[in-house]
Amino acid sequence: MSRKRKALLLISAVFVLVVCVGILLIEIQTKVVRRWVDDVLYDNRNHYFPCEQLPSASEVERIIGERQDIIHQIEAVNPGFVEIEVNTCGEGNADITFWYASHKDRITIEQIIGSDTFFGVPYNLHNR
C-alpha cells in the first residue's frame, strides 16, 4: 500500500471517528435518537429528567389527589387498560407514568392532559 493511500485511509478513519463522537455528544445532550425510538418503535413518551429535577413525591401525590377528576377521565379512556403509576427515585422525588394499551389511547391521554407536564409533574406514557 502506498504512503499516500495510507495517509488517506488514516484521515478517513479520523474523520469518521470525529463524526461519531459528535453524533454521540449530540445524542447525550438531546436524546433525539432515544426519543425517536421510544416514540416510533415503542409508542412511548418519556420526559428524561434526572431524579434531582423531579418534584417531591409528596408534591406529586398532592397534585394527583387534587386532580382526581382528570385521573378518572384518563382511566376511562380504556377501562382496565389504562393505569397511572407514581414512580419514586432515591432522592425522594417522583414522576408519573400512564400505561395504556394502544396508540389511540395514547393520543387521547395526551389530548386530555394537553401539556408536557401533568399540572407541573413530568410524566411518561408507556404502551404495554
C-alpha positions in Angstrom: 0.0 0.0 0.0 1.4 3.4 -0.9 2.1 6.1 1.6 -0.5 8.4 0.0 -3.1 5.7 0.3 -2.2 5.0 4.0 -2.5 8.7 4.8 -5.8 9.0 3.1 -7.1 5.9 5.0 -5.9 7.4 8.3 -7.5 10.8 7.5 -10.8 9.0 6.6 -10.7 6.9 9.9 -10.1 10.1 12.0 -12.9 11.9 10.2 -15.3 9.0 10.8 -14.2 8.9 14.5 -14.8 12.7 14.9 -18.2 12.4 13.3 -19.2 9.5 15.5 -18.1 11.3 18.7 -20.0 14.4 17.5 -23.1 12.4 17.0 -22.7 10.8 20.4 -22.3 14.1 22.1 -25.5 15.4 20.4 -27.4 12.3 21.4 -26.2 12.7 25.0 -27.5 16.3 25.1 -30.7 16.0 23.1 -31.6 12.3 23.3 -33.0 12.7 19.8 -32.4 9.1 18.7 -33.7 7.7 22.0 -36.9 9.9 21.7 -37.4 8.7 18.2 -37.0 5.0 19.2 -39.4 5.4 22.1 -42.0 7.3 20.0 -41.9 5.4 16.7 -40.8 1.8 17.7 -42.3 1.5 21.2 -45.1 4.1 21.1 -43.8 5.6 24.4 -43.1 9.1 25.5 -40.6 9.8 28.3 -39.5 13.1 29.9 -35.8 12.1 30.5 -35.4 14.4 33.5 -32.9 13.2 36.1 -34.3 12.4 39.6 -32.9 15.6 41.2 -35.1 17.7 38.8 -38.3 15.9 39.6 -40.8 17.3 42.2 -41.0 15.7 45.7 -43.1 12.5 46.0 -45.5 14.3 48.4 -46.0 17.1 45.9 -46.8 14.6 43.2 -49.3 12.8 45.5 -50.9 16.1 46.4 -51.4 17.1 42.7 -52.8 13.6 41.9 -55.2 14.0 44.8 -56.3 17.4 43.6 -56.8 16.2 40.0 -58.8 13.1 40.6 -61.4 14.2 38.0 -58.7 14.3 35.3 -57.2 11.0 36.5 -60.7 9.3 36.3 -61.1 10.8 32.8 -57.8 9.3 31.7 -58.6 5.9 33.2 -61.9 6.0 31.4 -60.2 6.2 28.0 -60.0 2.4 28.0 -61.2 1.0 31.4 -58.9 -1.8 32.7 -56.2 -1.0 30.1 -55.2 2.5 31.3 -53.4 3.0 34.6 -51.5 5.6 36.5 -48.3 4.9 38.5 -46.2 7.1 40.7 -42.5 6.4 40.3 -40.2 7.4 43.1 -36.5 7.6 42.9 -33.7 7.5 45.6 -33.9 11.2 46.2 -37.5 11.1 47.4 -38.7 12.7 44.2 -41.2 11.3 41.8 -42.9 11.4 38.4 -46.0 9.8 36.9 -46.3 7.0 34.3 -49.5 6.4 32.4 -49.8 2.9 31.0 -52.1 2.3 28.0 -53.0 -0.4 25.5 -53.0 1.3 22.1 -51.7 4.3 20.2 -55.3 5.6 20.1 -55.3 5.5 23.9 -52.0 7.5 24.0 -53.4 10.2 21.7 -56.5 10.6 23.8 -54.5 10.7 27.0 -52.2 13.4 25.5 -55.2 15.4 24.5 -56.7 15.2 28.0 -53.5 16.3 29.6 -52.8 18.9 27.0 -49.3 19.8 28.2 -45.8 18.4 28.6 -46.4 18.0 32.3 -49.4 16.8 34.4 -50.0 20.1 36.3 -46.3 20.6 36.8 -45.4 16.9 37.2 -43.3 15.3 34.4 -45.0 12.2 33.1 -44.2 9.2 30.9 -46.6 7.4 28.6 -45.9 3.7 28.1 -47.6 1.3 25.8 -48.0 -2.1 27.4 
